[in-house]
Amino acid sequence: MQLSATPVRTKYWRPGDDYVGIINSVLGEYKDDDVIVLSEKALSVATCRLVDENDVHPGRLAGVLARVWMRVIWGRLLGRLCHLNKRTIRRLKQYPSLYGESHKETVLIYASVWDALLFYSEGGIDVTNVPYTLAALPLTDPARIAEQVRSEILRASRKHVTVMIVDTDKSYSWKGIHVTSRPNAIRGIINLGILAIILGRGLRWKMRATPLTVQGAKLSVEEALTFAEFADKMRGHGAGRTVWDMSKRFNVSYGSVTWEMLDLVPHYPIVLIRAS
């Protein structure tokens, strides 16, 4: 299968933005069987799925997770076992106390202890490419949103497209087995939490972005993963792959990135894929 992808640049989506209107206004003419891949992060922001971690008061468990689990277990043991690069391991060893504890408490509140054991995007909660001390929560019903977009495109253009919502969190594949640490992936991808990362990265399984829903054509798990990863590579990382990269880009401390700074960065929340 030959795939062509067109990443669509838009403004940075803010809370309350009409994401359906934006999608319709920038894509122009559709073709039947197009696959429109949407970023979950952009949709989470637009639908106000945000929490300010500055308002979260961490407890003892969050303190242990930030000060011991992240710095020692991930920074000195699991990071190497999972083949993380030296820069990431160094950052984990220096995991911040104040913000780190608040973030772990956020994960404990909105996800689970199991998710809090991860070293990034725990339970689908992400702090990259969002301003200040905000964290983007995962969508509660990605299928409903994808179907809403698909139906509106059908109404406006009479084209039968497929709409996917994808998270950059990785799924890991080996001989038809697909696992992830991300809750609510499509059927056929098993959520094993931290074990997925240890297996996938430790054994160097194939890593790809995680599809959360597919509305329209019936895609196999392998096809959905292929489309998701292709779109993710075309989209790029916005203001940065991590909060450290984002802060470094704007030369500010963590928690000081503003909406206006993010407005200056090219964003591609939509990727249009065609197969031939």
Backbone as a ProteinNet text record, in pm:
[ID]
protein_1_A
[PRIMARY]
MQLSATPVRTKYWRPGDDYVGIINSVLGEYKDDDVIVLSEKALSVATCRLVDENDVHPGRLAGVLARVWMRVIWGRLLGRLCHLNKRTIRRLKQYPSLYGESHKETVLIYASVWDALLFYSEGGIDVTNVPYTLAALPLTDPARIAEQVRSEILRASRKHVTVMIVDTDKSYSWKGIHVTSRPNAIRGIINLGILAIILGRGLRWKMRATPLTVQGAKLSVEEALTFAEFADKMRGHGAGRTVWDMSKRFNVSYGSVTWEMLDLVPHYPIVLIRAS
[TERTIARY]
83.9	0	87.4	64.1	135.8	52.8	112.5	42	101.5	15	59.2	-8.7	64.9	11.4	31.5	-69	-61.6	-90.3	13.3	-12.4	-72.4	-176.5	-250	-218.6	-157.4	-122.7	-243.5	-267.9	-373.3	-317.7	-399	-361.1	-359.2	-295.3	-297.1	-439.4	-494.3	-631.5	-637.4	-733.7	-751.1	-882.6	-897.7	-1021.9	-1145.5	-1242.9	-1366.7	-1366.6	-1252.7	-1248.2	-1343.1	-1399.1	-1487.3	-1400.3	-1362.5	-1269.6	-1331.9	-1461.4	-1525.4	-1518.8	-1545.3	-1536.6	-1396.4	-1296.2	-1156.8	-1121.8	-1161.1	-1131.5	-1194.8	-1318	-1386.5	-1328	-1280.4	-1234.6	-1097.9	-1014.2	-877.2	-852.4	-942.2	-914.4	-960.4	-1046.5	-1090.1	-1169.8	-1140.3	-1216.8	-1164.3	-1257.7	-1223.7	-1244.6	-1189.1	-1215.8	-1266.7	-1351.6	-1395.6	-1274.9	-1283.5	-1179.6	-1058.1	-1060.9	-955.4	-958.6	-842.5	-832.1	-783.8	-863.5	-829.3	-787.1	-661.8	-604.7	-594.1	-657.8	-662.4	-580.9	-517.9	-439.5	-530.9	-515.8	-595.6	-563.4	-436.6	-397.9	-474.5	-479.1	-549.6	-697.2	-755.9	-897.5	-920.7	-828.4	-841.2	-840.6	-752.5	-747.1	-875.7	-917.4	-1036.2	-1161.7	-1169.1	-1286.9	-1269.7	-1166.1	-1144.5	-1113.2	-1047.7	-1004.5	-869.1	-867.5	-745.4	-758.8	-646.4	-643.3	-515.1	-524.1	-407	-338.7	-220.7	-149.9	-98.6	-98.4	-59.2	-161.9	-284	-389.7	-399	-312.1	-314.5	-219.5	-264.8	-183.3	-136.7	-8	41.3	45.8	17.4	26	157.3	166.7	292.4	327.3	227.3	255.6	310.7	254.4	304.7	449.5	482.1	619.2	715.2	673.8	758.8	777.8	670.7	678.8	774.3	766.2	849.4	995	1016.3	1152.2	1228.5	1158.7	1225.8	1200.8	1074.8	1043.1	1100.1	1077.8	1124.5	1276	1332.8	1476.4	1562.4	1519.1	1602	1563.1	1435.8	1394.8	1401.7	1341.6	1348.9	1486.1	1540.4	1666.7	1787.2	1783.1	1901.5	1880.9	1755.4	1732	1648.3	1521.7	1431.6	1468.5	1523.8	1562.8	1663.5	1759.4	1859.8	1801.6	1719.8	1656.9	1571.6	1507.9	1420	1491.4	1622.4	1704.2	1668.2	1633.7	1611	1744.3	1740.1	1866	1924.6	2050.9	2122.5	2061.2	2013.5	1954.3	1827.7	1743.9	1621.3	1652.8	1749.8	1788.2	1841.1	1919.7	1971.7	1858.3	1760.4	1645.7	1564	1549.8	1475.7	1547.7	1679.3	1755.9	1738.8	1704.8	1684.9	1536.9	1451.2	1306.7	1268.3	1197.8	1170.3	1078.4	1106.1	1027	891	889	765.2	665.3	703.7	613	592.2	696	685.4	584.7	584.5	490.2	346.9	327.4	193.3	144.9	237	197.5	158.7	237.8	204.9	72.8	44.8	-83.2	-198.4	-176.6	-278.3	-308.4	-203.5	-221.7	-296.3	-263.3	-331.7	-480.3	-512.1	-651.8	-730	-671.8	-746.6	-719	-620.3	-590.7	-579.2	-459.3	-444.8	-300.3	-278.6	-143	-63.5	-129	-65.8	-13.2	-92.2	-48.9	62.6	58.9	158.4	298.3	309.5	440.7	514	441.7	504.4	593.9	683.4	775.3	730.4	622.4	570.6	426.5	349.9	212.2	134.3	138.2	77	-74.9	-129.6	-273.7	-326.6	-238.8	-279.3	-280	-232.8	-226	-93.6	-100.1	18	34.7	159.7	188.1	270.2	296	368.5	271.7	321.2	243.5	114.4	116.3	11.4	81.8	21.7	91.9	87	169.5	172	187.2	109.8	115.2	-7.4	-62.6	-179.4	-138.1	-226.4	-209.2	-333	-311.1	-422.1	-464.3	-592	-646.4	-689.7	-690.3	-735.3	-884	-924	-1065.4	-1144.6	-1263.1	-1347.4	-1419.8	-1448	-1522.7	-1471.7	-1351.3	-1296.4	-1381.3	-1449.4	-1531.9	-1645.3	-1704.3	-1814.8	-1765.7	-1649.4	-1595.6	-1558.3	-1493.1	-1454.6	-1576.9	-1680.8	-1803	-1871.4	-1865.3	-1920.6	-1850.8	-1717.7	-1641.2	-1673	-1674.7	-1702.6	-1841	-1939.2	-2075.6	-2086.3	-2015.2	-2020.1	-1953	-1843.8	-1777.2	-1869.2	-1937.4	-2031.4	-2143.7	-2194.6	-2303.4	-2257.8	-2137	-2089.9	-2036.1	-1974.2	-1906.5	-1959.4	-2044.7	-2097.2	-1986.4	-1874.4	-1764.5	-1758.7	-1732.3	-1724.4	-1577.7	-1543.1	-1405.5	-1399.7	-1279.3	-1254.2	-1183.4	-1227.4	-1167.5	-1103.8	-976.9	-903.3	-861.1	-856.3	-795.3	-677.9	-563.5	-438.5	-365.3	-301	-215.5	-71.3	20.3	162.1	218.7	151.9	196.8	210.8	314.5	347.7	274.6	246.4	208.9	327.8	336.8	451.2	399.9	460	410.2	520.2	478.1	568.7	487	505.7	439.7	289.2	225.2	80.5	29.7	121.1	84.5	104	2.9	9.4	-25.2	66.7	44.7	74.9	21.1	42.9	28.4	78.1	55.6	-58	-117.4	-219.3	-359	-438.2	-576	-658.7	-759.9	-862.1	-809.4	-710.9	-670.6	-777.1	-765.7	-863.7	-854.9	-964.2	-968.3	-858	-789	-678.5	-543.3	-541.2	-419.1	-442.1	-361.5	-383	-308.6	-378.5	-315.9	-250.1	-117.5	-41.3	28.9	-2.3	59.3	210.3	277.6	423.9	487.8	419.7	474.9	488.6	398.5	407.4	536	571.9	694.7	817.3	816.5	931.2	948.5	838.7	845.7	883.2	807.2	824.7	959.8	1000.1	1128.4	1244.4	1223.8	1330.7	1367.5	1265.8	1289.8	1293.1	1285.3	1293.6	1185.5	1062.3	950.2	923.7	846.1	814.2	726.5	767.5	695.6	619.4	492.8	411.5	312.7	267.4	166.1	39.7	-41.5	-155.7	-287.7	-359.1	-492.2	-594.6	-676.4	-776.8	-914.2	-940.4	-1067.9	-1054.1	-1132.3	-1141.2	-1288.6	-1335.2	-1475	-1483.2	-1552.4	-1562.9	-1526.9	-1418.6	-1374.3	-1330.3	-1343.1	-1297.1	-1150.4	-1064.7	-921.9	-877.9	-783.8	-722.6	-637.5	-599.2	-513	-382.3	-326.9	-200.4	-215.2	-322.6	-346.6	-363.2	-439.7	-461.7	-330.9	-248	-118.3	-27.7	-31	50	7	-123.9	-174.8	-139.8	-155.2	-130.1	14.9	107.2	248.8	290.4	236.5	267.6	223.6	103	52.8	134.6	173.4	249.2	384.9	449.2	578.9	564.5	457.5	435.1	399	334.2	285.9	400	497.9	605.4	568.1	646.3	630.8	592.9	547.6	502.2	612.8	586.8	684	793.1	777.9	880.9	827.7	917.2	879.4	847.8	916.9	897.1	880.4	843.1	831.3	967.7	1073.3	1207.6	1242	1211.4	1238	1156	1031.4	944.2	997.8	1039.4	1094	1223.6	1306.8	1433.2	1409.8	1310.5	1280.6	1250.4	1173.3	1133.6	1223.5	1322.6	1416.9	1346.1	1253.7	1181	1179.5	1147.3	1138.1	1008.1	1002.6	881	765.2	652.7	536	523.3	621.3	619.8	589.8	565.2	526.3	383.6	360.5	230.3	153.9	25.2	-54.6	7	53.3	108.1	235.9	316.8	435.7	397.8	299.4	255.9	194.3	134.5	77.7	184.3	310	418.3	472.1	435.3	489.6	398.5	454.7	370.1	302.2	171.7	96	22.4	24.2	-38.9	-130.5	-242.4	-330.4	-407.7	-404.6	-476.9	-379.2	-389.3	-310.9	-407.3	-403.3	-488.3	-406.3	-451.1	-379.4	-462.4	-397.1	-459.7	-377.4	-446.4	-381.1	-403	-302.9	-314.3	-252.5
-119.6	0	124.5	212.3	338.3	446	513.4	616.9	753.3	851.2	990.5	1067.2	1157	1230.6	1379.3	1453.5	1598.9	1652.1	1695.9	1758.4	1896.3	1926.3	2051.2	2144.8	2257.8	2354	2440.9	2457.4	2546.3	2630.2	2718.4	2790.6	2693.5	2734.3	2651.7	2649.8	2531.3	2520.7	2556.9	2641.9	2685.1	2631	2635.5	2584.5	2652.7	2571.2	2623.5	2643.5	2621.2	2638.6	2540.8	2584.4	2501.1	2410.4	2296.6	2209.3	2152.6	2127.1	2077.2	2184.2	2308.4	2417.3	2434.6	2422.2	2434.9	2323.4	2201.6	2088.2	2107.3	2151.8	2172.6	2289.6	2390.9	2511	2494.9	2406.4	2398.2	2280.5	2183.1	2064.4	2076.7	2172.4	2189	2069.6	2026.3	1917	1782.1	1695.7	1561.5	1464	1346.4	1236.1	1118.6	1040.3	919.1	834.1	773.7	684.3	758.3	891.5	963.3	924	926.4	903.2	1032.1	1085.4	1209.2	1173.4	1200.7	1164.9	1290.4	1287.3	1402.4	1376.9	1481.2	1474.1	1478.6	1380.7	1383.6	1506.6	1546.3	1660.9	1785.7	1812	1930.6	1924.7	1806.9	1791.2	1804.3	1754.8	1768.2	1914.7	1993	2135.5	2204.1	2177.3	2243.1	2210.3	2089.1	2048.3	2072.8	2151.2	2195.7	2080.2	1978.5	1868	1903.3	2004.5	2057.3	2066.1	2049.2	2068.5	2145.6	2240.2	2318.5	2247.7	2195	2119.6	2208.2	2337.4	2429.3	2430.8	2386.6	2383	2248.2	2155.6	2021.2	2015	1956.3	1945.3	1801.1	1775.8	1638.2	1576.1	1447.3	1371.1	1296	1207.8	1135.9	1042.4	972.9	879.2	952	1067.3	1145.8	1187	1218.3	1255	1140.1	1020.5	902	873	884.9	859.5	956.8	1083.9	1185.7	1177.7	1159.2	1167.7	1035.7	925.5	794.9	715.1	692.7	608.1	665.8	794.1	853	868.9	921.2	950.6	825	730.6	612.9	495	455.3	335.2	358.9	470.5	499.8	554.8	644.7	709.7	618.5	513.2	428.8	282.9	239.1	98.7	80.8	119.9	94.3	173.3	292.7	372.8	301.1	236.9	162.3	33.2	-34.3	-157.8	-132.8	-15.3	18.4	94.7	103.7	165.1	311.7	385.2	528.4	596.5	708.2	774.1	842.7	877	931.1	1061.9	1143.7	1271.1	1248.4	1154.2	1125.5	1069.3	980.1	923.1	1032.2	1123.6	1233.5	1319	1345.6	1426.1	1353.1	1222.6	1146	1147.6	1141.9	1149.5	1284.6	1386.4	1521.3	1559.5	1460.3	1484.7	1589.2	1695.5	1806.7	1765.9	1818.9	1784.6	1851.9	1984.7	2059.7	2025.9	2049.6	2023.1	1873.3	1796	1651.8	1589.3	1633.3	1579.4	1618	1741.5	1785.2	1706	1678	1601.1	1458.8	1396.7	1260.1	1256.7	1358.4	1363	1377.4	1456	1468	1331.8	1255.1	1121.7	1031.5	1040	958.3	993.5	1121.3	1165.8	1126	1150	1134.5	1002.1	926.8	796.8	692.2	641.9	537.2	527.8	453.9	427.6	354.6	261.4	184.8	278.3	377.3	473.1	563.1	595.6	685.5	625.9	495.4	431.5	459.2	512	541.7	664.2	680.3	793.8	910.9	892.4	1003.9	974.7	1081.2	1071.1	962.8	969.1	866.7	866.7	750.5	741.4	830.3	869.4	960	1106	1136.1	1274.6	1334.8	1447.6	1501.2	1649.6	1689.1	1830.1	1897.8	1827.5	1889.3	1962.7	2071.7	2152.6	2207.3	2229.1	2305	2407.5	2524	2631.8	2620.4	2704	2719.7	2583.4	2559.2	2431.3	2346.1	2366.9	2289.4	2150.1	2054.7	1919.4	1884.2	1820.5	1778.3	1637.7	1621.9	1491.4	1419.3	1286.7	1213.6	1234.5	1216.5	1227.8	1115.5	1148.1	1045.8	960.5	1016.2	943.5	982	937	974.5	925.4	812.1	759.1	855.2	914.4	1008.2	1130.2	1182.8	1300.9	1268.4	1153.8	1115.5	1096.7	1036.8	1017	1150.2	1242.3	1376.1	1443.8	1436.3	1497.5	1428.4	1296.2	1221	1254.9	1263	1293.4	1434.1	1528	1665.8	1678.5	1605.8	1607.1	1546.4	1438.6	1376.2	1472.1	1542.6	1637.6	1752.1	1803.1	1922.1	1891.6	1774.7	1747.2	1624.5	1545.8	1420.4	1320.4	1332.6	1238.6	1144.4	1018.2	915.6	899.7	959.9	955.5	871.8	839.5	772.8	870.3	877.3	968.6	887.3	915.3	851.7	957.8	921.4	1005.1	926.7	992.6	923.8	995	916.4	970.8	934.9	1024.2	997.6	888.6	856.9	746.7	620.9	544.9	434.9	304.9	232.4	92.2	11.2	-112.2	-197.9	-327.7	-368.1	-483.4	-585.4	-711.5	-822.9	-942	-981.9	-1099.7	-1101.8	-991.7	-986.8	-957.4	-940.7	-902	-752.1	-681.4	-535.8	-496.2	-425.7	-383.1	-234.5	-173	-30.3	0.1	115.7	164.9	265.5	288.4	392.2	333	382.5	333.5	368.7	286.3	314.4	317.4	234.5	217.7	135.2	126.1	48.5	-98.9	-170.5	-312.7	-386.6	-473.7	-547.5	-501.3	-385.4	-335.9	-346	-423.5	-455.2	-356.2	-300.4	-208.7	-288.8	-289.6	-357.9	-259.1	-131.2	-33.2	-33.1	-27.1	-19.2	-142.5	-257.1	-378.5	-365.2	-289.4	-268.3	-195.2	-95.9	-20.6	-108	-185.1	-271.4	-376.6	-438.9	-538	-473.2	-369.7	-309.7	-245.5	-165.3	-97.3	-190.3	-269.4	-359	-460.8	-514.6	-615.7	-555.1	-421.9	-348.8	-392.3	-401.1	-428.3	-305.1	-323.6	-215.2	-112.1	14.9	121	207.8	233	321.1	398.1	512.6	591.9	507.9	545	463	518.7	442.5	484.2	461.3	563.8	555.3	520.4	556.2	523	535	456	462.8	460.9	567.6	577.7	592.2	497.6	497.3	360.5	350.5	222	129.5	0.4	-98.4	-130.3	-84.3	-108.8	-218.5	-299.4	-395.4	-319.7	-387.3	-323.1	-280.1	-366.5	-334.5	-212.9	-205.2	-89.7	37.6	29.3	147.1	196.2	104.5	142.6	204.8	150.7	205.2	348.1	369.5	503	599.3	552.5	638.2	684.1	592.4	626.9	715.8	687.9	769.7	913.8	929.6	1064.2	1131.4	1055.8	1113.2	1165.1	1091.4	1135.7	1261	1267.9	1383.9	1507.2	1485.8	1597.2	1667.7	1593.2	1653.3	1667.6	1745.8	1752.8	1890.8	1978.8	2109	2185.7	2228.9	2309.3	2224.2	2093.4	2007.8	1870.4	1773.3	1635.8	1618.5	1696.5	1687.8	1828.3	1834.7	1965.8	2033.6	1953.3	2010.7	2075.1	2006.6	2061.6	2187.6	2186.8	2301.4	2423.2	2403.1	2513.4	2566.4	2474.6	2514.1	2593.6	2555.4	2624.6	2771.3	2799.5	2937.4	3004.9	2929.8	2984	3036.8	2957.2	2991.7	2870.8	2894.4	2784.5	2708	2586.4	2506.8	2580.8	2581.3	2651.1	2793.5	2837.8	2976.2	2989.9	2878.9	2885.1	2939	3035.3	3100.2	3054.5	3088.3	3062.6	3132.3	3255.4	3334.7	3271.2	3211.2	3141.2	3023	2948.4	2832.2	2873.9	2993.5	3044.2	3060.7	3080.9	3106.6	2979.9	2865.1	2737.7	2677.5	2625	2555.9	2433.6	2424.8	2311.9	2242	2109.2	2027.6	1924.4	1967.7	1875.2	1782.2	1810.3	1731.5	1678.2	1549.8	1491.3	1416.1	1448.3	1383.8	1276.4	1151.4	1039.1	979.2	951.8	883	761.2	653.2	529.7	505.5	448	416	279.3
0	0	0	-95.8	-102.4	-32.7	64.5	139	108.2	94.3	84.5	197.1	256.8	371.8	354.7	394.3	391.5	532.9	604.9	735.2	714.7	787.6	768.8	885.5	853.6	958	992.3	1120.5	1167.8	1281.9	1330.8	1451.1	1569.1	1675.5	1796.2	1851.2	1870	1918.9	2066.6	2099.1	2237.9	2294.2	2425.4	2485.1	2425.9	2387.7	2332.1	2182.4	2116.3	1970.8	1901	1790.1	1708.2	1621.7	1676.2	1605	1477.1	1477.2	1355.3	1246.5	1282.5	1185.7	1131.9	1220.1	1176	1078.4	1111.1	1024	887	883.4	756.1	676.9	745.9	675.9	611.4	663.4	612.7	520.1	516.9	436.5	292.1	262.8	124.8	76.3	-43.6	-103.1	-54.9	-19.2	24.2	-90.2	-72.6	-163.2	-82.3	-144.1	-77.6	-38.9	78.7	132.8	187.9	193.5	264.9	412.8	476.5	620.4	684.5	774.1	843.1	984.8	1015.5	1145.2	1231.2	1346.1	1435.2	1560.9	1609.6	1732.8	1854.9	1943.3	2065.5	2149.5	2154.9	2237	2194.9	2065.7	2017.1	2054.2	2041.9	2075.6	2226	2306.3	2451.6	2492.4	2429.7	2461.1	2414.5	2291.9	2236.9	2316.7	2370.8	2448.2	2598	2632.4	2771.3	2865.8	2815.5	2901.4	2961.9	3046.4	3105.4	3257.2	3325.3	3469.1	3501.5	3593	3633.3	3750.1	3724.9	3828.1	3940.7	3917.4	4023.5	4136.5	4107	4206.9	4277.3	4239.3	4296.9	4416.6	4523.2	4645.1	4662	4636.6	4638.1	4776.7	4781.4	4904.9	4913.4	5012.2	5036.1	4921.4	4868.8	4760.9	4638.9	4605.8	4493.3	4518.2	4644.4	4677.8	4657.5	4697.3	4678.1	4529.9	4454.2	4310.3	4241.6	4277.5	4213.5	4258.8	4387.7	4442.4	4437.3	4446	4450.5	4322.3	4290.5	4176.1	4046.6	4021.3	3896.6	3894.2	4001	4001.7	4012.3	4095.1	4121.3	4033.1	4039.4	3965.8	3815.1	3768.3	3625.3	3587.2	3668.7	3633.9	3637.5	3718.8	3734.4	3693.8	3685.6	3653.4	3527.1	3533	3421.6	3296.6	3316.6	3200.6	3113.6	3175.4	3099.7	3043.9	3123.8	3078	2953.7	2948.3	2836.4	2726.3	2735.2	2630.5	2606.9	2713.2	2697.8	2670.5	2597	2564.4	2687.6	2678.7	2794.2	2843.6	2752.3	2792.4	2873.3	2828.4	2902.8	3040.3	3049	3178.2	3271	3216.8	3298.1	3351	3268.2	3311.3	3417.2	3403.4	3503.1	3638.2	3636.2	3760.9	3828.8	3750.8	3804.2	3805.7	3810.5	3805.9	3910.4	3871.8	3964	4078.5	4195.2	4313	4311.2	4306.4	4320.6	4210.3	4086.2	3975.6	3955.6	3979.8	3961.6	4056.4	4181.3	4278.7	4242.8	4199	4159.3	4038.2	3945.8	3827.4	3866.3	3952.1	3994.1	4069.9	4149	4219.7	4120.1	4014.6	3910.2	3849.3	3823.7	3766.3	3864.3	3991.1	4091.5	4099.2	4078.5	4086.8	3962.3	3844.9	3720.4	3648.2	3694.4	3632.8	3743.9	3770.4	3871.5	3918.3	4025.2	4073.5	3965.5	3899.2	3791.7	3683.7	3647.3	3545.4	3597.9	3725.3	3783.6	3783.7	3759.9	3754.6	3623.8	3523.8	3395.6	3407.5	3311	3318.1	3231.8	3155.8	3074.3	3037.6	3009.6	2961.9	3034.7	3164.2	3247.6	3233.2	3194.7	3176.4	3066	2973.6	2867.3	2908.9	3029.8	3078.5	3032.4	2964.2	2896.3	2926.8	2951.3	2982.2	2872.1	2763.4	2653	2560.7	2504	2410.8	2470.7	2600.5	2668.2	2757.5	2780.6	2849.5	3002.3	3064	3209.6	3277.3	3381.8	3452.3	3421	3303.3	3262.5	3215.7	3237	3185	3104	2991.3	2905.8	2945.3	2976.9	3011.9	2885	2885.7	2766.9	2741.7	2618.9	2584.4	2649.6	2696	2759.3	2656.3	2538.7	2435.8	2297.4	2261.7	2130.5	2014.6	2030.5	1921.4	1886.5	1987.9	1963.8	1887	1925.3	1858.5	1714.4	1693.3	1557.6	1468.9	1522.3	1444.6	1416.1	1512.4	1490.8	1372.8	1370.3	1262	1129.6	1129.7	1006.7	950.8	1039.7	995.9	939.3	999.3	951.3	814.7	795.2	665	559.1	593.9	501.3	465.1	565.2	540.5	452.1	478.5	407.8	268.3	251.3	124.4	51	116.8	62	33.7	104.9	88.6	208.4	178.3	282.2	323.7	433.6	482.1	610.2	648.6	776.1	868.7	992.7	1089.9	1201.3	1225.6	1335.2	1435.8	1561.8	1665.3	1721.3	1728.6	1759	1872	1957.2	2063	2030.8	2065.6	2038.6	2128.4	2240.2	2324.7	2239.9	2267.2	2178.1	2210.9	2103.7	2112.8	2063.3	2109.9	2077.7	2015.8	1903.8	1829.2	1807.7	1819.5	1792	1746	1619.5	1563.3	1588.4	1559.7	1573.3	1712.3	1808.3	1944.1	1956.8	2005.5	2016.9	2160.6	2225.7	2363.7	2375.1	2478.3	2500.7	2648.7	2688.5	2824.8	2827.4	2711.7	2696.4	2712.8	2808.6	2821.1	2697.3	2669.7	2568.6	2425.8	2396.4	2256.4	2185	2052.8	1977.9	2018	1991.4	2024	1947.7	2019	1959.1	2009.1	2075.3	2139.9	2290.2	2357.5	2498.3	2586.6	2684.1	2779.4	2891.1	2892.2	2996.9	3089.2	3076.7	3164.1	3150.6	3263.3	3264.4	3201.5	3207.9	3147.8	2996.2	2934.8	2790.5	2754.8	2833.5	2806.8	2830.7	2938.8	2968.7	2860.1	2819.5	2711.9	2579.7	2544.1	2412.7	2392.5	2488.3	2474.2	2510.9	2613.5	2656.8	2551.5	2482.4	2379.3	2239.1	2233.4	2106.7	2007.5	2056.1	1967.1	1880.9	1778.2	1687.1	1757.6	1755.5	1825.6	1727.5	1759.2	1675.2	1761.3	1709	1778.4	1796.2	1893.8	1932.9	1878.9	1796.8	1752.6	1863.6	1889.6	1995.4	1941.1	1818	1755.3	1605.1	1534.1	1388.4	1352.9	1290.3	1250.8	1099.6	1036.4	891.2	839.4	766.4	713.2	826.2	802.6	899.5	870.9	959.9	944.4	1040.6	997.7	1089.2	1189.7	1297.3	1397.1	1332.5	1249.1	1183.4	1092.5	1018.4	931.6	1013.9	1122	1206.5	1266.7	1312	1368.4	1262.7	1142.3	1032.9	1000.1	989.5	961	1075.3	1198.5	1313.9	1319	1297.2	1303.3	1186.4	1069.5	952.3	975	1027.8	1055.8	1164.5	1266.8	1378.2	1331	1243.7	1191.8	1106.2	1028.9	944.5	1026.6	1140	1222.2	1295.1	1343.6	1420.8	1567.1	1640.5	1785.8	1837.7	1749.9	1796.3	1866	1988	2063	2125.6	2123.3	2179.9	2213.5	2212.6	2243.4	2391.5	2477.7	2622.8	2680.8	2809	2874.1	2883.5	2897.1	2901.2	2767.4	2658.2	2525.4	2501.2	2546.4	2527.9	2603.6	2726.6	2805.6	2744.4	2696.9	2635.8	2508.2	2431.1	2304.4	2328.8	2434.2	2461.4	2565.5	2614	2711.8	2836.7	2886.6	3008.7	3100.6	3226.9	3321.3	3299.6	3354.1	3342.8	3408.8	3341.6	3394.4	3344.4	3262.1	3215.4	3066.6	2998.1	2856.9	2848.3	2760.2	2751.3	2626.7	2622.2	2503.2	2381.5	2403.7	2293.8	2237.5	2323.8	2275.4	2188.2	2231.7	2154.3	2021.1	2017.4	1892.2	1784.2	1825.2	1730.6	1665.1	1719.6	1672.3	1565.6	1457.9	1358.8	1420.8	1407.1	1461	1347.9	1353.4	1250.8	1317.6	1373.5	1443.3	1351.2	1220.3	1121.9	1018.8	988.6	880	789.6	662.1	561.4	490.9	496.5	437.4	324.2	214.5	102.5	64.1	35.3	-3.9	-151.7	-214.1	-356.8	-384.6
[MASK]
++++++++++++++++++++++++++++++++++++++++++++++++++++++++++++++++++++++++++++++++++++++++++++++++++++++++++++++++++++++++++++++++++++++++++++++++++++++++++++++++++++++++++++++++++++++++++++++++++++++++++++++++++++++++++++++++++++++++++++++++++++++++++++++++++++++++++++++++++++

